[in-house]
């Protein structure tokens, strides 16, 4: 094989491959159906023209039949008038029109048969086009269904990739870190702005249920130690001691009592 033949074969193969990849089933089927419908329109025009020819031949046939009858009437009129020569001329004209009548009748019948065949072919073509439309709709539905399945499978394949889940895990760790930092800042802010003495008492109260107390309660439950005594509460301050002294009572206490 020569170099030019190989180049031509390579060019045609690449061109055919590009065309095959560019072919979209839905667009191709729509175009095919459109072409068939255009052909149907042209076929209808041709059938209409053939029917018109048939009608014209039938009209000419009927005209020849009427002319033959007319010349026969004229021949009869000439016979009644006693003019046989005129009658013979009229009969000759009648024969001519009868010959034309036979020819037009034959052509009209042939045209009628052709029109009937064209009508049958036109109906067959119309049926094929309707069948093509149904097949087109089915094929397009199958194409769309296949494309949807392909898209779903591609999406599922992408989700099965560990990269996406690794991203979720990494983002989850980042969110945990942000939450921990927020809690640390909150705790630090409370320590810096809160009452230190109050916090100490809260810590003391929270530590009242320590591990040692839990162990003592367990020993008492097992009968190995006496029940633990409740911790003495802080002594409550006397109301009078906390209240401010009344100046009037203090003055009365300092004044001596007079003898009556």
C-alpha positions as CSV (number, residue, x, y, z in Angstrom):
1,X,0.0,0.0,0.0
2,X,1.4,3.4,-1.0
3,X,2.0,6.3,1.3
4,X,-0.9,8.3,-0.1
5,X,-3.3,5.4,0.2
6,X,-2.3,4.9,3.9
7,X,-2.8,8.7,4.5
8,X,-6.2,8.5,2.9
9,X,-7.2,5.5,4.9
10,X,-5.9,7.2,8.1
11,X,-7.8,10.4,7.3
12,X,-11.1,8.5,6.6
13,X,-10.7,6.4,9.8
14,X,-10.2,9.5,12.0
15,X,-13.0,11.3,10.3
16,X,-15.4,8.4,10.7
17,X,-14.4,8.1,14.4
18,X,-15.0,11.8,15.0
19,X,-18.4,11.6,13.3
20,X,-19.3,8.6,15.4
21,X,-18.4,10.3,18.6
22,X,-20.3,13.5,17.5
23,X,-23.5,11.6,16.7
24,X,-26.2,12.1,19.3
25,X,-29.0,9.5,19.1
26,X,-31.8,12.0,19.9
27,X,-30.6,14.6,17.3
28,X,-29.9,11.9,14.7
29,X,-33.3,10.3,15.1
30,X,-35.1,13.6,15.0
31,X,-33.3,14.5,11.8
32,X,-34.2,11.2,10.2
33,X,-37.8,11.6,11.1
34,X,-37.8,15.1,9.8
35,X,-36.3,14.0,6.5
36,X,-38.9,11.2,6.2
37,X,-41.7,13.8,6.8
38,X,-40.3,16.0,4.1
39,X,-40.2,13.0,1.7
40,X,-43.8,12.3,2.7
41,X,-44.8,15.9,1.8
42,X,-43.1,15.6,-1.6
43,X,-44.8,12.3,-2.2
44,X,-48.1,13.8,-1.4
45,X,-47.5,16.5,-4.0
46,X,-46.6,13.9,-6.6
47,X,-49.8,11.9,-5.8
48,X,-51.8,15.1,-6.0
49,X,-50.4,15.9,-9.4
50,X,-51.2,12.3,-10.6
51,X,-54.7,12.6,-9.4
52,X,-55.0,15.9,-11.2
53,X,-53.8,14.3,-14.4
54,X,-56.4,11.5,-13.9
55,X,-59.1,14.0,-13.5
56,X,-58.0,15.9,-16.6
57,X,-58.0,12.7,-18.7
58,X,-61.4,11.7,-17.4
59,X,-62.7,15.1,-18.3
60,X,-61.3,14.9,-21.8
61,X,-62.8,11.4,-22.2
62,X,-66.2,12.7,-21.2
63,X,-65.9,15.6,-23.6
64,X,-65.1,13.2,-26.5
65,X,-68.1,11.1,-25.5
66,X,-70.3,14.2,-25.5
67,X,-68.9,15.3,-28.9
68,X,-69.6,11.9,-30.4
69,X,-73.2,12.0,-29.3
70,X,-73.5,15.5,-30.6
71,X,-72.3,14.5,-34.1
72,X,-74.5,11.5,-34.0
73,X,-77.5,13.8,-33.4
74,X,-76.4,16.0,-36.2
75,X,-76.2,13.0,-38.6
76,X,-79.7,11.9,-37.6
77,X,-80.8,15.5,-38.3
78,X,-79.2,15.4,-41.8
79,X,-80.9,12.0,-42.5
80,X,-84.3,13.5,-41.6
81,X,-83.5,16.4,-43.9
82,X,-82.6,14.0,-46.7
83,X,-79.0,15.1,-47.0
84,X,-77.0,11.8,-46.8
85,X,-73.7,13.4,-47.7
86,X,-74.0,15.7,-44.7
87,X,-75.0,12.8,-42.6
88,X,-71.9,10.9,-43.8
89,X,-69.6,13.8,-42.8
90,X,-71.3,14.0,-39.4
91,X,-70.8,10.2,-38.9
92,X,-67.1,10.7,-39.8
93,X,-66.7,13.3,-37.1
94,X,-68.5,11.0,-34.7
95,X,-66.0,8.2,-35.5
96,X,-63.1,10.6,-34.8
97,X,-64.4,11.5,-31.4
98,X,-65.2,7.9,-30.6
99,X,-61.5,7.1,-31.4
100,X,-60.4,9.9,-29.1
101,X,-62.9,8.7,-26.6
102,X,-61.3,5.2,-26.6
103,X,-57.8,6.6,-26.3
104,X,-58.7,9.0,-23.4
105,X,-60.6,6.2,-21.7
106,X,-57.5,3.9,-21.9
107,X,-55.2,6.7,-20.6
108,X,-57.6,7.6,-17.9
109,X,-57.8,4.0,-16.7
110,X,-54.0,3.7,-16.7
111,X,-53.7,6.9,-14.8
112,X,-56.3,5.7,-12.3
113,X,-54.3,2.4,-11.7
114,X,-51.1,4.4,-11.3
115,X,-52.8,6.7,-8.8
116,X,-54.2,3.8,-6.8
117,X,-50.7,2.3,-6.6
118,X,-49.3,5.7,-5.5
119,X,-51.9,6.0,-2.9
120,X,-51.0,2.6,-1.5
121,X,-47.3,3.6,-1.5
122,X,-48.2,6.8,0.2
123,X,-50.1,5.0,2.9
124,X,-47.2,2.6,3.4
125,X,-44.8,5.5,3.7
126,X,-47.0,7.2,6.2
127,X,-47.2,4.0,8.2
128,X,-43.4,3.7,8.2
129,X,-43.0,7.3,9.4
130,X,-45.4,6.7,12.2
131,X,-43.5,3.5,13.2
132,X,-40.3,5.5,13.0
133,X,-41.7,8.1,15.3
134,X,-42.7,5.4,17.8
135,X,-39.3,3.8,17.6
136,X,-37.6,7.2,17.9
137,X,-39.5,7.9,21.2
138,X,-38.6,4.5,22.6
139,X,-34.9,4.8,21.6
140,X,-34.7,8.4,23.1
141,X,-36.3,7.1,26.3
142,X,-33.8,4.3,26.5
143,X,-31.0,6.7,25.8
144,X,-32.1,9.1,28.6
145,X,-32.5,6.2,31.0
146,X,-29.0,4.9,30.2
147,X,-27.5,8.4,30.6
148,X,-29.2,8.7,34.0
149,X,-27.9,5.3,35.1
150,X,-24.4,6.3,33.9
151,X,-24.6,9.6,35.8
152,X,-25.7,7.8,39.0
153,X,-22.9,5.2,38.7
154,X,-20.3,7.9,38.1
155,X,-21.6,9.8,41.1
156,X,-21.5,6.7,43.2
157,X,-18.0,5.9,42.0
158,X,-16.9,9.4,43.1
159,X,-18.5,8.9,46.5
160,X,-16.7,5.5,46.9
161,X,-13.4,7.4,46.6
162,X,-11.8,7.7,50.1
163,X,-10.7,11.3,49.2
164,X,-14.1,12.7,49.9
165,X,-14.5,10.9,53.3
166,X,-10.9,11.9,54.2
167,X,-12.0,15.5,53.6
168,X,-15.0,15.0,56.0
169,X,-12.7,13.5,58.6
170,X,-10.2,16.3,58.3
171,X,-12.9,19.0,58.6
172,X,-14.4,17.2,61.6
173,X,-11.0,17.4,63.4
174,X,-10.8,21.1,62.5
175,X,-14.2,21.7,64.0
176,X,-13.3,19.8,67.2
177,X,-10.1,22.0,67.5
178,X,-12.1,25.2,67.0
179,X,-14.7,24.1,69.7
180,X,-11.8,23.2,72.1
181,X,-10.2,26.6,71.6
182,X,-13.5,28.3,72.1
183,X,-14.1,26.5,75.4
184,X,-10.5,27.3,76.5
185,X,-11.0,31.0,75.8
186,X,-14.3,30.9,77.7
187,X,-12.8,29.3,80.7
188,X,-9.8,31.6,80.7
189,X,-12.1,34.6,80.4
190,X,-14.2,33.4,83.4
191,X,-11.0,33.0,85.5
192,X,-9.8,36.5,84.6
193,X,-13.1,38.3,85.2
194,X,-14.7,36.2,87.9
195,X,-14.5,36.5,91.8
196,X,-11.5,34.4,92.9
197,X,-12.7,33.9,96.5
198,X,-16.1,32.7,95.2
199,X,-14.4,30.3,92.8
200,X,-12.3,28.9,95.7
201,X,-15.4,28.2,97.7
202,X,-17.1,26.5,94.7
203,X,-14.0,24.3,94.3
204,X,-14.1,23.4,98.0
205,X,-17.8,22.5,97.8
206,X,-17.2,20.5,94.7
207,X,-14.4,18.6,96.4
208,X,-16.7,17.5,99.3
209,X,-17.5,14.3,97.5
210,X,-13.9,13.2,97.1
211,X,-12.5,9.7,96.6
212,X,-11.8,9.4,100.3
213,X,-15.4,10.1,101.2
214,X,-16.6,7.5,98.6
215,X,-14.1,4.9,100.1
216,X,-15.3,5.7,103.7
217,X,-18.9,5.2,102.6
218,X,-18.0,1.9,100.9
219,X,-16.3,0.6,104.1
220,X,-19.3,1.6,106.2
221,X,-21.5,-0.3,103.8
222,X,-19.4,-3.4,104.1
223,X,-19.3,-3.1,108.0
224,X,-15.6,-2.5,108.1
225,X,-15.8,1.0,109.5
226,X,-18.3,3.2,111.4
227,X,-20.5,5.4,109.3
228,X,-18.7,8.6,108.3
229,X,-19.8,11.7,110.2
230,X,-21.2,14.6,108.3
231,X,-18.8,17.4,107.9
232,X,-19.5,20.3,110.2
233,X,-21.0,23.1,108.4
234,X,-19.7,26.5,108.7
235,X,-21.0,28.2,111.8
236,X,-23.8,30.6,111.0
237,X,-23.2,34.1,112.3
238,X,-25.6,35.4,114.9
239,X,-28.1,37.8,113.5
240,X,-27.5,40.3,116.3
241,X,-23.7,40.2,115.8
242,X,-24.1,40.9,112.2
243,X,-26.6,43.7,112.7
244,X,-25.4,47.3,113.3
245,X,-26.0,48.6,117.0
246,X,-29.0,50.8,117.6
247,X,-27.7,54.3,118.8
248,X,-30.9,54.9,120.9
249,X,-30.4,51.6,122.9
250,X,-26.7,52.3,123.4
251,X,-27.5,55.8,124.8
252,X,-30.1,54.4,127.2
253,X,-27.7,51.8,128.5
254,X,-25.1,54.5,129.4
255,X,-27.6,56.8,131.4
256,X,-27.7,55.9,135.2
257,X,-31.0,55.0,136.8
258,X,-32.4,57.7,139.1
259,X,-33.7,56.8,142.6
260,X,-37.3,57.4,143.1
